[in-house]
Amino acid sequence: MNRFPNRAAIQTLWRQSRRFIAFAIAGLAYWLIASLPPPSDLQPQAMKAVAIFAVCIFFYVTNVIPLMITSLLAVILFPLAGALDSKTTFALFGNQVVFFILGAFILASPFMRSGLSRRIALTVLRYFGGSPSKLLLGVLLFPAFLSFWMSEHAVAAMMFPIVIEIADCLGLPPQNPAGGASRFGKALFLTMAAGCIIGGITTFLGGGRAPLAVGILRESTGQSIDFIPWALAALPTTLLLLVFAYYLFLALYPPEIKNVEEVQEMLERRRRELGPIKPREIGVGVLMLGAILAWMFYGKQLGLANIAIIAVVIVFVFKLTEWREVEEDVNWGIFLMYGGAICLGYAMEITGGAEWLARHTLGPLVNSPILLFAAISLLSIILTELISNSAVVALLMPVALSMGRDLGIDPRLMTMVVAIPSGLALMFPMGTPATAIAFSSGFLTMRDTVRTGLIILPAGWLIFNLSIHFIWPLLGFAVP
């Protein structure tokens, strides 16, 4: 008789107990930090803020509780610990960035549900079907451009069935025990994910991390960044990295097929099946175009959040969507995460905890702007492969703002240095939904995503840092 528990029993016991162990470790860490006498250069409130920050880092990294619950935990702990008063803490959920993200996510629902996004995709991709390399270019550029204007995750979800149909039409075999997947099939899905992810760093609409960073900036310094300056700062990195990714995928996965004419016929057939454009599609298209133009040219005067909420109201006034559809499509918990993350960043900045942490961690190693830009952007790219990019922004923003202030760097620059690279989660399927969606195709292995990620990410980091020093000054940014 086996006197030792089997592996399955041990795994079950670990799964059941690890959450309690994690809470015990987090509680002990908080108690140790908060109960220690604060250093001479740190106020007691700041010491408590640092302790809460450490607890949040632990939960963000281990993910034993959902990210939004970690953010809510921070909101509860700050008033209880006396680091912030309750009124200030809960008022941060009214930050206009939270409502901008809310509006942008709601607007994405009718764009997808109306069929307009699929109609546009089928129409555009028809013109890229002349050759395998041209088709690959279309699968890269179209989702990249669409991710300028809506969440990269939504774009990936919309593009996935279209790319699946392309692979089926060409008879490309997925991964199977008898043999490897088609090289061109791998390239198609890697390209789709890369297009969504790289395009998503360009504007506030590509994901929540950029608005979150701007929200922390506004609460901490009173400054902000408008829609067009952000897009101009990110666009050089986006364009150069798209070019690099395109040629990389062609080199690593050269197409084994020569003719893709049947894809053009299939895409045209699918487009015709949609029938003539419907009034709902026209209404959604006009509204989306109007909202985008308003964000670009009137965002500063009217406020990004105000424009988003006005557009949402119009959607329902003209019955372009139903609340039931929006309820199903929008991840409501994410707004709890953003509100809590803004609170975390604000508390660290206002109490002085971020300044103290920066001075005693990276401070001795980073004593010039060029080193600070390089270090923060590198940390951002590495961490975003391990934890949520919104968590990366919440953790790095307080430290980056404090270190930038010590070196006389415009806090708006530091905000972009944190947020733009944090969107480049290209290596692991768990890094971002876009990669996970592509991975679910059956064409990719972990080796594929890691191999390409290990090449694209250093290139992205280098391109981004070169653009800071050589392109941003030409755009009017005061880069020291």
LODOVEX-316742 format. One line per field, with one value per residue (C-alpha): residue in one letter; residue number from 1; x, y, z; chain. Coordinates in nm, 4 decimals, always signed. Example, Ala and Ser with C-alpha at 12.3 -4.5 7.8 and 13.67 -1.06 7.14 Angstrom:
% LODOVEX-316742
res: [a_s]
n: [1_2]
u: [+1.2300_+1.3670]
v: [-0.4500_-0.1060]
w: [+0.7800_+0.7140]
chain: [A_A]
% end
This chain:
% LODOVEX-316742
res: [m_n_r_f_p_n_r_a_a_i_q_t_l_w_r_q_s_r_r_f_i_a_f_a_i_a_g_l_a_y_w_l_i_a_s_l_p_p_p_s_d_l_q_p_q_a_m_k_a_v_a_i_f_a_v_c_i_f_f_y_v_t_n_v_i_p_l_m_i_t_s_l_l_a_v_i_l_f_p_l_a_g_a_l_d_s_k_t_t_f_a_l_f_g_n_q_v_v_f_f_i_l_g_a_f_i_l_a_s_p_f_m_r_s_g_l_s_r_r_i_a_l_t_v_l_r_y_f_g_g_s_p_s_k_l_l_l_g_v_l_l_f_p_a_f_l_s_f_w_m_s_e_h_a_v_a_a_m_m_f_p_i_v_i_e_i_a_d_c_l_g_l_p_p_q_n_p_a_g_g_a_s_r_f_g_k_a_l_f_l_t_m_a_a_g_c_i_i_g_g_i_t_t_f_l_g_g_g_r_a_p_l_a_v_g_i_l_r_e_s_t_g_q_s_i_d_f_i_p_w_a_l_a_a_l_p_t_t_l_l_l_l_v_f_a_y_y_l_f_l_a_l_y_p_p_e_i_k_n_v_e_e_v_q_e_m_l_e_r_r_r_r_e_l_g_p_i_k_p_r_e_i_g_v_g_v_l_m_l_g_a_i_l_a_w_m_f_y_g_k_q_l_g_l_a_n_i_a_i_i_a_v_v_i_v_f_v_f_k_l_t_e_w_r_e_v_e_e_d_v_n_w_g_i_f_l_m_y_g_g_a_i_c_l_g_y_a_m_e_i_t_g_g_a_e_w_l_a_r_h_t_l_g_p_l_v_n_s_p_i_l_l_f_a_a_i_s_l_l_s_i_i_l_t_e_l_i_s_n_s_a_v_v_a_l_l_m_p_v_a_l_s_m_g_r_d_l_g_i_d_p_r_l_m_t_m_v_v_a_i_p_s_g_l_a_l_m_f_p_m_g_t_p_a_t_a_i_a_f_s_s_g_f_l_t_m_r_d_t_v_r_t_g_l_i_i_l_p_a_g_w_l_i_f_n_l_s_i_h_f_i_w_p_l_l_g_f_a_v_p]
n: [1_2_3_4_5_6_7_8_9_10_11_12_13_14_15_16_17_18_19_20_21_22_23_24_25_26_27_28_29_30_31_32_33_34_35_36_37_38_39_40_41_42_43_44_45_46_47_48_49_50_51_52_53_54_55_56_57_58_59_60_61_62_63_64_65_66_67_68_69_70_71_72_73_74_75_76_77_78_79_80_81_82_83_84_85_86_87_88_89_90_91_92_93_94_95_96_97_98_99_100_101_102_103_104_105_106_107_108_109_110_111_112_113_114_115_116_117_118_119_120_121_122_123_124_125_126_127_128_129_130_131_132_133_134_135_136_137_138_139_140_141_142_143_144_145_146_147_148_149_150_151_152_153_154_155_156_157_158_159_160_161_162_163_164_165_166_167_168_169_170_171_172_173_174_175_176_177_178_179_180_181_182_183_184_185_186_187_188_189_190_191_192_193_194_195_196_197_198_199_200_201_202_203_204_205_206_207_208_209_210_211_212_213_214_215_216_217_218_219_220_221_222_223_224_225_226_227_228_229_230_231_232_233_234_235_236_237_238_239_240_241_242_243_244_245_246_247_248_249_250_251_252_253_254_255_256_257_258_259_260_261_262_263_264_265_266_267_268_269_270_271_272_273_274_275_276_277_278_279_280_281_282_283_284_285_286_287_288_289_290_291_292_293_294_295_296_297_298_299_300_301_302_303_304_305_306_307_308_309_310_311_312_313_314_315_316_317_318_319_320_321_322_323_324_325_326_327_328_329_330_331_332_333_334_335_336_337_338_339_340_341_342_343_344_345_346_347_348_349_350_351_352_353_354_355_356_357_358_359_360_361_362_363_364_365_366_367_368_369_370_371_372_373_374_375_376_377_378_379_380_381_382_383_384_385_386_387_388_389_390_391_392_393_394_395_396_397_398_399_400_401_402_403_404_405_406_407_408_409_410_411_412_413_414_415_416_417_418_419_420_421_422_423_424_425_426_427_428_429_430_431_432_433_434_435_436_437_438_439_440_441_442_443_444_445_446_447_448_449_450_451_452_453_454_455_456_457_458_459_460_461_462_463_464_465_466_467_468_469_470_471_472_473_474_475_476_477_478_479_480]
u: [+0.0000_+0.1336_+0.1908_+0.2525_-0.0166_-0.0240_+0.0595_-0.3056_-0.3915_-0.0978_-0.1987_-0.5580_-0.4416_-0.2140_-0.4910_-0.7214_-0.4670_-0.2539_-0.4987_-0.4914_-0.1116_-0.0951_-0.3156_-0.1036_+0.2155_+0.0591_-0.0746_+0.2617_+0.4423_+0.2036_+0.2384_+0.6182_+0.6490_+0.3771_+0.4881_+0.8538_+0.9660_+0.9671_+1.3055_+1.3907_+1.3095_+0.9672_+0.6426_+0.4282_+0.1470_+0.3978_+0.5264_+0.1739_+0.1261_+0.4459_+0.3191_-0.0115_+0.1831_+0.3902_+0.0731_-0.0738_+0.2467_+0.2299_-0.1312_-0.0790_+0.2127_+0.0679_-0.2854_-0.4374_-0.7291_-0.8628_-0.6890_-1.0009_-1.0300_-0.6665_-0.7455_-1.0528_-0.8374_-0.6099_-0.9124_-1.0212_-0.6754_-0.5765_-0.8529_-0.8256_-0.4496_-0.4838_-0.2788_-0.5734_-0.9123_-1.2222_-1.3666_-1.0522_-1.0128_-1.3621_-1.3691_-1.0894_-1.3418_-1.4999_-1.1839_-1.2815_-1.0437_-1.2632_-1.5637_-1.3645_-1.2725_-1.6343_-1.7598_-1.4995_-1.5797_-1.9549_-1.9091_-1.7107_-2.0145_-2.2453_-1.9479_-1.9011_-2.2666_-2.3905_-2.1595_-1.9848_-1.6440_-1.6705_-1.7916_-1.4958_-1.2510_-1.3802_-1.3813_-1.0283_-0.8649_-0.9918_-0.7340_-0.4457_-0.5015_-0.2600_+0.0177_+0.0982_+0.3255_+0.0624_-0.2076_+0.0188_+0.0669_-0.3101_-0.3561_-0.0933_-0.1904_-0.5695_-0.6002_-0.3199_-0.5153_-0.8426_-0.6682_-0.6051_-0.9795_-1.1015_-0.9662_-0.7005_-0.8742_-1.1996_-1.0120_-0.8414_-1.1761_-1.3248_-1.0282_-0.9849_-1.2743_-1.1767_-0.8168_-0.9463_-1.1539_-0.8480_-0.6431_-0.9231_-0.9676_-0.5972_-0.5992_-0.3299_-0.2836_-0.2741_-0.0414_-0.0905_+0.1032_+0.1759_+0.3579_+0.4094_+0.1652_+0.1827_+0.4502_+0.2162_-0.0582_+0.1756_+0.2705_-0.0957_-0.1916_+0.1304_+0.0818_-0.2809_-0.1860_+0.1123_-0.0959_-0.3577_-0.1008_+0.1358_-0.1503_-0.3103_-0.0280_-0.0951_-0.3991_-0.6066_-0.8638_-0.6362_-0.6562_-0.7080_-0.3419_-0.2895_-0.5995_-0.5078_-0.1580_-0.3008_-0.5474_-0.2644_-0.0710_-0.3678_-0.4377_-0.0686_+0.0446_-0.2619_-0.1214_-0.2643_-0.1888_-0.4279_-0.5307_-0.3210_+0.0099_-0.0079_-0.0783_+0.2064_+0.4476_+0.3498_+0.3103_+0.6833_+0.7277_+0.4099_+0.5038_+0.8671_+0.7797_+0.5091_+0.7644_+1.0130_+0.7496_+0.6344_+0.9791_+1.0580_+0.7528_+0.8309_+1.1883_+1.1017_+0.7982_+0.8443_+0.5161_+0.5064_+0.2269_+0.2405_-0.1213_-0.3898_-0.6438_-0.9105_-0.8887_-1.0017_-1.2989_-1.3884_-1.3665_-1.5824_-1.8352_-1.8510_-1.8923_-2.1836_-2.3480_-2.3730_-2.6108_-2.6422_-2.5215_-2.7888_-2.9132_-2.7722_-2.4260_-2.4444_-2.5559_-2.2820_-2.0199_-2.1210_-2.1279_-1.7871_-1.6320_-1.7820_-1.6576_-1.3051_-1.2879_-1.4204_-1.1582_-0.8861_-0.9803_-1.2025_-1.0732_-0.8959_-1.1910_-1.4735_-1.2901_-1.2384_-1.4797_-1.7565_-1.7320_-1.7399_-2.0482_-2.2298_-2.1617_-2.2938_-2.6142_-2.6620_-2.6162_-2.9132_-3.1253_-3.1132_-3.1452_-2.8177_-2.7663_-2.9501_-2.8471_-2.8570_-2.5841_-2.3689_-2.4045_-2.2749_-1.9881_-1.8352_-1.6133_-1.7552_-1.5057_-1.2282_-1.3544_-1.3070_-0.9474_-0.8829_-1.0387_-0.8348_-0.5153_-0.5568_-0.6074_-0.2912_-0.0806_-0.2228_-0.1626_+0.1978_+0.2635_+0.0815_+0.2264_+0.5838_+0.6068_+0.6859_+0.9692_+1.1237_+1.0871_+1.2429_+1.5324_+1.6195_+1.5696_+1.6529_+1.7788_+2.1429_+2.1636_+1.9839_+2.1279_+2.0523_+1.7392_+1.8652_+1.9273_+1.5935_+1.4001_+1.5844_+1.5362_+1.1672_+1.0716_+1.2662_+1.0937_+0.7583_+0.8175_+0.9428_+0.6694_+0.3870_+0.4753_+0.4258_+0.1308_-0.1532_-0.0381_-0.2770_-0.1070_+0.2307_+0.1103_-0.0267_+0.3017_+0.5513_+0.3778_+0.4371_+0.8044_+0.8599_+0.6957_+0.9042_+1.2344_+1.1521_+1.0834_+1.4238_+1.5910_+1.3769_+1.1873_+0.8380_+0.5983_+0.4043_+0.7126_+0.7492_+0.3824_+0.4351_+0.7615_+0.5687_+0.2451_+0.3484_+0.5921_+0.3508_+0.1258_+0.3859_+0.2955_+0.3955_+0.5699_+0.3361_-0.0283_-0.1171_+0.0332_-0.2643_-0.5927_-0.4787_-0.1925_-0.4134_-0.6763_-0.4130_-0.2687_-0.6105_-0.6026_-0.4025_-0.1304_+0.1036_+0.3170_+0.4748_+0.8055_+0.6637_+0.5426_+0.8532_+1.0926_+0.9285_+0.8786_+1.2461_+1.3279_+1.0443_+1.0554_+1.4229_+1.3647_+1.0576_+1.2493_+1.5330_+1.2969_+1.0999_+1.4087_+1.5506_+1.2189_+1.2279_+1.5627_+1.5444_+1.1751_+0.9980_+1.1985_+1.0880_+0.7261_+0.7728_+0.8366_+1.0995_+1.3250_+1.6283]
v: [+0.0000_+0.3415_+0.5390_+0.8671_+1.0870_+1.0742_+1.3705_+1.4498_+1.4754_+1.7072_+1.9279_+1.9445_+2.0356_+2.3059_+2.4582_+2.4709_+2.6174_+2.8493_+3.1398_+3.1219_+3.0969_+3.3984_+3.6057_+3.5040_+3.6109_+3.9403_+4.0131_+3.9369_+4.1575_+4.4465_+4.4101_+4.3962_+4.7051_+4.9130_+4.8356_+4.9212_+5.2679_+5.4806_+5.6029_+5.9643_+6.0655_+5.8957_+6.0040_+5.7414_+5.7783_+5.7164_+5.4077_+5.2673_+5.3535_+5.1631_+4.8644_+4.8637_+4.9047_+4.5947_+4.3944_+4.5004_+4.4057_+4.0623_+4.0052_+4.1505_+3.9134_+3.5984_+3.6622_+3.4580_+3.7013_+3.8885_+4.2137_+4.4206_+4.2768_+4.3666_+4.7240_+4.7286_+4.5962_+4.8979_+5.1291_+4.9717_+4.9621_+5.3258_+5.4756_+5.1965_+5.2483_+5.6262_+5.6840_+5.8595_+5.9727_+5.7894_+6.0879_+6.1354_+5.7630_+5.7000_+6.0278_+5.8905_+5.6510_+5.9617_+6.0339_+6.1261_+5.8629_+5.5872_+5.7308_+5.7685_+5.3985_+5.3120_+5.5071_+5.3633_+5.0044_+5.0594_+5.2133_+4.9091_+4.6872_+4.8225_+4.8502_+4.4736_+4.3726_+4.5693_+4.3727_+4.6906_+4.5757_+4.2441_+4.4191_+4.6582_+4.3720_+4.1588_+4.4580_+4.5699_+4.2250_+4.1474_+4.3927_+4.2087_+3.8680_+3.8855_+3.6797_+3.5169_+3.8047_+4.0609_+3.8716_+3.8604_+4.2364_+4.2865_+4.0634_+4.2765_+4.6291_+4.6135_+4.5003_+4.7418_+5.0325_+4.9150_+4.8931_+5.2673_+5.3167_+5.0281_+4.7829_+4.5529_+4.2614_+4.3302_+4.3587_+4.0230_+3.8601_+4.0050_+3.9093_+3.5550_+3.3841_+3.5616_+3.4368_+3.0881_+3.0959_+3.2081_+2.9176_+2.6697_+2.8092_+2.7554_+2.4078_+2.4995_+2.2200_+2.3167_+2.1672_+1.7917_+1.4924_+1.3632_+1.6770_+2.0481_+2.3179_+2.5094_+2.7791_+3.0242_+2.9345_+3.0187_+3.3462_+3.4429_+3.4058_+3.5565_+3.8494_+3.8968_+3.9118_+4.1397_+4.3790_+4.4108_+4.4549_+4.6955_+4.9034_+4.9172_+5.1253_+5.4164_+5.5916_+5.6045_+5.3758_+5.0733_+4.9673_+5.0938_+5.1346_+5.4742_+5.6406_+5.4829_+5.6330_+5.9740_+5.9440_+5.8798_+6.1696_+6.4056_+6.3093_+6.3254_+6.6410_+6.8168_+6.7779_+6.5775_+6.4611_+6.5139_+6.2596_+6.3841_+6.4452_+6.0922_+5.9420_+6.1379_+6.0196_+5.6534_+5.6436_+5.6235_+5.3173_+5.1620_+5.2079_+5.1001_+4.7981_+4.6897_+4.6976_+4.5005_+4.2422_+4.1933_+4.1076_+3.8999_+3.6763_+3.6355_+3.5364_+3.2953_+3.1417_+3.1645_+3.0752_+2.7229_+2.8182_+3.0436_+3.1103_+3.2658_+3.3653_+3.1470_+3.3679_+3.6728_+3.4747_+3.3507_+3.6998_+3.8442_+3.5639_+3.6296_+4.0021_+3.9426_+3.7166_+4.0183_+4.1802_+4.5551_+4.7827_+4.8269_+5.1522_+5.0390_+4.9983_+5.3437_+5.4995_+5.3291_+5.4238_+5.7910_+5.8027_+5.6348_+5.8673_+6.1690_+6.0551_+5.9913_+6.3335_+6.4983_+6.3216_+6.4319_+6.7973_+6.8898_+6.6576_+6.9360_+7.1770_+6.9309_+6.6542_+6.3000_+6.1528_+6.4009_+6.3163_+5.9429_+5.9691_+6.1932_+5.9327_+5.6559_+5.8500_+5.9028_+5.5284_+5.4529_+5.7511_+5.6306_+5.2636_+5.1608_+4.9053_+4.7410_+4.7409_+4.3605_+4.3518_+4.6035_+4.4092_+4.0959_+4.2649_+4.4956_+4.3632_+4.5770_+4.4603_+4.6351_+4.9757_+4.8709_+4.7849_+5.1217_+5.3201_+5.1290_+5.1594_+5.5381_+5.5445_+5.3385_+5.5680_+5.8845_+5.7627_+5.6681_+6.0056_+6.2300_+6.0678_+6.0708_+5.6918_+5.6811_+5.9316_+5.7365_+5.4056_+5.5471_+5.7014_+5.3754_+5.1330_+5.2609_+5.5984_+5.4979_+5.3236_+5.5751_+5.9246_+6.0624_+6.1002_+5.8614_+5.5862_+5.6514_+5.6264_+5.3048_+5.1478_+5.2335_+5.1263_+4.8001_+4.7280_+4.8042_+4.5619_+4.2824_+4.3156_+4.3273_+3.9709_+3.8565_+4.0613_+4.2704_+4.5812_+4.7891_+4.6512_+4.7450_+5.1026_+5.1170_+4.9892_+5.1873_+5.5244_+5.6495_+5.5505_+5.6888_+6.0242_+6.0644_+5.9763_+6.1982_+6.4907_+6.4453_+6.4683_+6.7598_+6.5551_+6.6566_+6.4136_+6.3774_+6.2216_+5.9769_+5.8815_+5.7831_+5.6044_+5.3813_+5.3285_+5.2851_+4.9923_+4.8296_+4.7414_+4.5230_+4.1857_+3.9725_+3.6727_+3.4662_+3.3746_+3.4815_+3.8272_+3.9642_+3.8286_+3.9001_+3.6499_+3.4027_+3.4205_+3.3565_+3.0710_+2.9021_+2.8525_+2.5311_+2.6576_+2.7960_+2.6510_+2.8306_+2.8030_+3.0107_+3.2982_+3.2990_+3.2854_+3.5763_+3.7680_+3.7412_+3.9149_+4.1692_+4.2935_+4.4033_+4.5629_+4.7421_+4.8648_+4.9954_+5.1603_+5.3241_+5.4671_+5.5932_+5.7625_+5.9361_+6.0986_+6.1593_+6.1902_+6.3271_+6.6546_+6.7103_+6.6756_+6.9473_+6.7335_+6.8773_+6.5724_+6.6523]
w: [+0.0000_-0.0973_+0.2228_+0.0398_-0.1172_-0.4944_-0.7144_-0.7959_-0.4259_-0.3641_-0.6559_-0.5306_-0.1806_-0.3220_-0.5327_-0.2328_+0.0063_-0.2086_-0.1808_+0.1988_+0.1921_-0.0395_+0.1908_+0.4884_+0.3077_+0.1955_+0.5443_+0.7020_+0.4481_+0.5151_+0.8912_+0.8753_+0.6535_+0.8205_+1.1764_+1.1231_+1.2318_+0.9140_+0.7879_+0.8615_+0.5029_+0.4965_+0.6631_+0.8448_+0.5867_+0.3078_+0.4891_+0.4979_+0.1298_+0.0441_+0.2446_+0.0527_-0.2727_-0.1861_-0.1171_-0.4528_-0.6369_-0.4756_-0.5810_-0.9296_-0.9912_-0.8321_-0.9651_-0.6819_-0.6839_-0.9902_-1.0826_-1.0174_-0.6651_-0.5989_-0.7029_-0.4774_-0.1932_-0.2344_-0.2235_+0.1064_+0.2655_+0.2075_+0.4268_+0.6868_+0.7150_+0.7296_+0.4143_+0.2412_+0.3656_+0.2411_+0.0551_-0.1546_-0.2169_-0.3503_-0.5447_-0.7628_-0.9188_-1.0700_-1.2681_-1.6233_-1.7630_-1.6173_-1.8020_-2.1243_-2.1103_-2.0278_-2.3289_-2.5672_-2.4646_-2.5012_-2.8486_-2.9619_-2.8994_-3.1764_-3.4126_-3.3801_-3.3413_-3.6417_-3.8721_-3.9863_-3.8610_-4.0509_-4.3675_-4.3579_-4.2922_-4.5801_-4.8159_-4.7318_-4.7239_-5.0764_-5.2098_-5.0404_-5.2009_-5.4939_-5.3335_-4.9971_-4.8947_-4.9927_-4.8017_-4.4970_-4.5245_-4.5224_-4.2175_-4.0410_-4.1466_-4.1326_-3.7685_-3.6775_-3.8250_-3.6696_-3.3299_-3.3539_-3.3015_-3.0849_-2.8291_-2.9724_-2.7978_-2.9820_-3.3124_-3.2532_-3.1741_-3.4944_-3.7163_-3.5814_-3.7653_-4.0886_-4.0652_-3.9786_-4.2992_-4.4974_-4.3575_-4.4338_-4.7847_-4.8554_-4.6970_-4.4444_-4.1861_-3.8151_-3.5551_-3.5163_-3.3788_-3.7288_-3.8374_-3.7852_-3.8826_-4.2089_-4.2084_-4.3776_-4.1296_-3.8421_-4.0100_-4.0601_-3.6939_-3.5568_-3.7930_-3.6899_-3.3210_-3.3829_-3.5915_-3.3167_-3.0394_-3.2161_-3.3555_-3.0113_-2.8600_-3.0962_-2.9467_-2.6302_-2.7954_-2.8443_-2.4798_-2.1278_-2.0305_-2.2008_-2.0488_-1.7141_-1.7293_-1.8199_-1.5307_-1.2838_-1.4394_-1.3995_-1.0391_-0.9438_-1.1260_-1.2662_-1.6188_-1.9081_-2.2638_-2.5523_-2.8156_-3.1093_-2.9224_-2.7819_-3.1235_-3.2829_-3.0134_-3.0527_-3.4311_-3.5240_-3.3024_-3.4421_-3.8077_-3.7768_-3.5639_-3.8102_-4.0926_-3.8821_-3.7809_-4.1410_-4.2740_-3.9653_-4.0133_-4.3834_-4.2987_-4.0161_-4.1864_-4.5646_-4.7405_-4.8805_-5.1211_-5.4273_-5.5189_-5.2960_-5.5614_-5.4000_-5.0895_-5.2877_-5.4180_-5.0689_-4.9155_-5.1926_-5.1426_-4.7677_-4.8297_-5.0680_-4.8101_-4.5790_-4.8275_-4.8855_-4.6080_-4.3421_-4.1827_-3.8473_-3.9982_-4.1568_-3.8286_-3.6285_-3.8887_-3.8911_-3.5110_-3.4734_-3.7298_-3.5553_-3.2141_-3.3442_-3.5119_-3.1957_-2.9825_-3.2220_-3.2684_-2.9729_-2.7018_-2.5149_-2.5217_-2.4569_-2.2699_-2.3977_-2.1438_-2.2274_-2.5980_-2.5219_-2.3009_-2.5520_-2.8230_-2.5966_-2.5309_-2.9067_-2.9673_-2.7438_-2.8515_-3.2129_-3.1088_-3.2702_-2.9938_-2.7078_-2.3450_-2.3418_-2.6100_-2.4253_-2.0995_-2.2720_-2.4580_-2.1957_-1.9167_-1.6372_-1.3773_-1.5632_-1.4479_-1.0873_-1.1759_-1.3413_-1.0568_-0.8010_-1.0051_-1.0278_-0.6513_-0.5982_-0.8161_-0.6610_-0.3046_-0.3765_-0.5375_-0.2894_+0.0243_-0.1061_-0.1084_-0.4805_-0.4456_-0.1583_-0.3428_-0.6593_-0.4713_-0.2982_-0.5890_-0.9374_-0.8170_-0.7530_-1.0933_-1.3151_-1.3054_-1.6527_-1.8696_-2.1388_-1.8812_-1.7129_-2.0408_-2.1265_-1.7818_-1.7390_-2.0926_-2.0505_-1.7193_-1.8798_-2.1694_-1.9426_-1.6801_-1.9338_-2.0367_-1.6786_-1.5503_-1.6922_-1.8808_-1.6687_-1.3577_-1.5095_-1.5557_-1.2008_-1.0554_-1.2653_-1.3000_-0.9424_-0.9518_-1.3031_-1.2247_-0.9114_-1.0804_-1.3756_-1.1449_-0.9778_-1.3213_-1.4417_-1.7026_-1.8142_-1.6400_-1.9656_-2.1248_-1.8373_-1.8745_-2.2379_-2.1566_-1.9152_-2.1078_-2.4720_-2.4195_-2.1728_-2.4661_-2.6386_-2.4836_-2.7819_-2.6304_-2.4112_-2.4807_-2.1264_-2.1860_-2.3801_-2.5207_-2.8789_-2.8495_-2.6634_-2.9397_-3.2077_-3.0002_-2.9842_-3.3632_-3.3265_-3.5624_-3.2975_-3.0219_-2.7285_-2.9140_-3.2013_-2.9847_-2.7645_-3.0612_-3.2417_-2.9167_-2.8255_-3.1538_-3.1794_-2.8193_-2.8165_-3.1578_-3.0222_-2.7174_-2.9368_-3.1886_-2.9074_-2.7372_-3.0674_-3.1447_-2.8046_-2.8769_-3.2522_-3.3456_-3.0381_-3.0383_-3.4003_-3.2830_-3.0213_-2.7124_-2.4774_-2.4466_-2.2243]
chain: [A_A_A_A_A_A_A_A_A_A_A_A_A_A_A_A_A_A_A_A_A_A_A_A_A_A_A_A_A_A_A_A_A_A_A_A_A_A_A_A_A_A_A_A_A_A_A_A_A_A_A_A_A_A_A_A_A_A_A_A_A_A_A_A_A_A_A_A_A_A_A_A_A_A_A_A_A_A_A_A_A_A_A_A_A_A_A_A_A_A_A_A_A_A_A_A_A_A_A_A_A_A_A_A_A_A_A_A_A_A_A_A_A_A_A_A_A_A_A_A_A_A_A_A_A_A_A_A_A_A_A_A_A_A_A_A_A_A_A_A_A_A_A_A_A_A_A_A_A_A_A_A_A_A_A_A_A_A_A_A_A_A_A_A_A_A_A_A_A_A_A_A_A_A_A_A_A_A_A_A_A_A_A_A_A_A_A_A_A_A_A_A_A_A_A_A_A_A_A_A_A_A_A_A_A_A_A_A_A_A_A_A_A_A_A_A_A_A_A_A_A_A_A_A_A_A_A_A_A_A_A_A_A_A_A_A_A_A_A_A_A_A_A_A_A_A_A_A_A_A_A_A_A_A_A_A_A_A_A_A_A_A_A_A_A_A_A_A_A_A_A_A_A_A_A_A_A_A_A_A_A_A_A_A_A_A_A_A_A_A_A_A_A_A_A_A_A_A_A_A_A_A_A_A_A_A_A_A_A_A_A_A_A_A_A_A_A_A_A_A_A_A_A_A_A_A_A_A_A_A_A_A_A_A_A_A_A_A_A_A_A_A_A_A_A_A_A_A_A_A_A_A_A_A_A_A_A_A_A_A_A_A_A_A_A_A_A_A_A_A_A_A_A_A_A_A_A_A_A_A_A_A_A_A_A_A_A_A_A_A_A_A_A_A_A_A_A_A_A_A_A_A_A_A_A_A_A_A_A_A_A_A_A_A_A_A_A_A_A_A_A_A_A_A_A_A_A_A_A_A_A_A_A_A_A_A_A_A_A_A_A_A_A_A_A_A_A_A_A_A_A_A_A_A_A_A_A_A_A_A_A_A_A_A_A_A_A_A_A_A_A_A_A_A_A_A_A_A_A_A]
% end
